[in-house]
Amino acid sequence: MVGPAAWMATWMATWMAGEFPSGTMSIEETLFETEAAMEKAEEYLVHELASVRTGKASPSLVEGIEVEAYGGTRMRLKQLAVITTPEPRLLVIQPFDASTTKDIEKALKESKLGINPVTDGKIIRLPIPELSEDRRKDMVRSVKQMGEEAKVRIRTLRREGIDTGKKLKASGDLSEDGLRDAEAEIQKLTDRSVTSIEKHVSHKEAELMKV
């Protein structure tokens, strides 16, 4: 059976291309990998939602921003600095290494946050402006779209898993009852993931609309 770490590495390399790892697998491996892939899709959505700006400062807004530092090495901001929220609408970023300050500032400017950082020596301040009602509604629509895209990914994985089961049955490696049980299990995984996605989206919508 493919181990979780190896599967996750394969999934990250192929997921954005819309591919699903192929090859001859047992039904147990198929179920394992389908579940792991669905969990990864959920994790990706959570990461995307965390980067959606609300009217309140939160380290999660910038922790995942990729910074090109040390001559081209790409690292997440949380690996390069301490991020604090001394005020409700202010993020303060203090690099561990002062030489990365300009790299961090550049990454913040190029990110989709749309906020200009203010640098004072080794300290970077990121003021979080209050969102207008119209802007909040626009962002809620964007969050809903993210959720729908995540559900599409989950359903694609469901189809891939069931198709693999059917191939195993056609080759004589899986019985009719085995296929039926596998399809039921994959449906449970799908329902669980879709429900989780809806909860994440609803929570983010509530955050956005909270003044």
Helices and strands as residue ranges (DSSP letters): H 4-14, G 15-17, H 27-50, G 59-61, E 66-69, E 73-76, G 77-79, E 81-87, E 90-95, G 98-100, H 101-110, E 118-120, E 123-127, H 133-170, H 176-209
